[in-house]
Amino acid sequence: MTTVVSDQRIERGTHRRPWWMVVLIIVVLVLLGLLAYGLRLKGLSQVDRGPAPAFVLKTFDGREISMTELQGKPVVVNVWASWCLECYDEAPILEQASRDHADDIVFLGIAYVDTEPESLAYLKRFDITYPNGPDLGSRISTAYRVQGVPETFFIGPDGNVKTVKIGPIANRAELDSYLALIK
């Protein structure tokens, strides 16, 4: 039995990876980074106490409202969507409270993952008069770590979230109990 050994020498450091393999490695690293970031965000708890994340809301009628400018005032931030059936139940309750407290509490509505025509139809249907705007790029819902809709954040004059209501507000008495925490 004869064994033939090749006389070919492999020099170290002269072998190059094909360009597509380098691209593949970069893509895999980017995807792993995004996955890690997503898992980190998922592990963060809901903003239910402490400083309210700052944001600027561009309303459907073109105004800009900044949370930092509202410092010193109690604020109710309601995150809703036109496709959310539970939001339909609480919309009239929030609207009536916003009218009753127009002088002492600021109400803001954030349309979550919604289209503008559907959002505007929702606002018209419930005759919503307090400022509302879209959450462009999901920046606000990400900052507040919104888990679904509806969610309502109650922020005191000191700029701190006092509590959050996950799910619909059932009635005016329930809403008034939350409002008492931020006055």
N, C-alpha and C positions, 0 to 999 in steps of 0.2 A: 504494500500500500504506500503510495507516494502522496505527500502533501505539498501543494504548491502554494508558496507564499508570495504575495505580490511584492514587488520591489518599490511600490509607490509609498512615498512619505507624506504624512499629513503634518503640516506645520501649524503650530498653535497660533491663534490670533489672525489667521488669514481667511478663515471661514466667515462669511457674512450671511446674516439672516435675509431672506427675501423681503422686499419692501412690504408686501401684504401681511407678513407676520408681525412686523413692527406696528402697522396700523391696527391689526387685530388686538395686540397687547394693549395699545393705548385705549381702544374702545372698551375692552374688558375692564381696565382700571377705572375709566370714567363711570361705567355702569356700576361697578362695586362702590365707588364713592357716592353716587346718587342713592344707591340702596342703603348705605350706611347713614346718610343724611335723613332719608325717609324714616328709617327705624328710630333714629334719634328723636325726630319730631313726634313720632307715634308714641314714644315713651314719655313725652312731656305731658303733664296734666293740664287740664283746662284752666284758663285764667279765671279764678273765682275769688281771688283776694289779691291785694297789693296794687301797685301802680297800673293804671289802665294804659295799654299800649296806645301810643299817639298815632293818629292817622289824619289824613285830609280827605274828606268826602266831597267829591264833585257830584252835586245833586242832579237829578234829571232835568231841572230847570236852569242848570248852568251855574249855580252858586257854588262856592267852595267854603266848606266848614271845617275848621281845624280843631281837633280835640284840645290842643294846647291853648287855643283862644277861649275855650269853654271852662278853663280852670276857674274855680270859685263858684261854679254852678252845678247843681245836681244834674246828671245826664242819664237817660235811659237809651241804650243802644239795642234795638231789636233787629235780629238777623232773620230774614224771611225769604220766601220764594213763592212765585205765583203758582208753581206746581205742587206746593205743600198744602194739603187739605187741612191739616191742623192749624196752619197759619190763618185760614179763613175764619176759624172760630175766635181767634184772639184779636183779629184786626179791628173790629168795632170797639172792643174794650180798650185797646191802646189808643185809638183815635179819640174816644170820648174823654179819656184821662188826659190826653195831650191838650185838649181844648180846656178842660177844667183847670189844668195846671200851667197854662200858657205863660203865666207871669213868673213862675217859680221853678219849673223843671223843664229842661230841654229834652225833647224826644227826637231821636234819629232812627231812620230805617235804613237797613243795608240789604239790598237785593242780592241774594246769594245764588251763584251759578244759574242765572236767569237771562232771558233775552229782554232787550229794552221794550219792544212792543207788548210783550206779555206782562212785564213789570208795570208799565203805564196803565194797562187795562185793569190790573189788580188794584192799583192806587185809585183809579177812577171808580171802580166797582164799590169800594168801601169808603169813598170820599175822604181819603187820607190827606190831611192838610199839613202835617208836620214834615220836615225835610227828609227826603229819601233819595238814595242814589245807588248805583251799581257798585259791586265790589270788583272793580277791574283788576284782573290778574290774581284774584283771590288774596290780595295782600292783607285786607282787614281780617278776613276769616282765618287766615294763617296766623296773624299776630295774636288773635284772641283764641286760637286753637279750637275753632268751632268744630263740633262733632256732628252736627246735623241741624236741621231747622224744624221748628223755630227755636231760637235761643235768645234770651234777653239778659243783658248785662246792666246792672244797676251801679252807677258810679257816683260817689259822693263829691261834694264841693272841693274836697282835698285832692281830687284826681285819682283816688283809689277805688278799685272795684270792691264793692261791699258784699255783693252776692251775684249769683247767676241763676237764672231759671232755665233749665233745659226742658224743652217741651212747651206746649201751649199754656198760656195763662188762662185758667179756667173761668174766672169771673172777676168782677171789679173788686170784691173784697180781698181776693188773693193779691191782685195788683196793688191795692192800697197798702197791704202789709209790707210789700217790697218797697214801695215809695217812701214809707215811713222810715226805712233804714238809711235813706240818702238825703233826707231833708235837714 
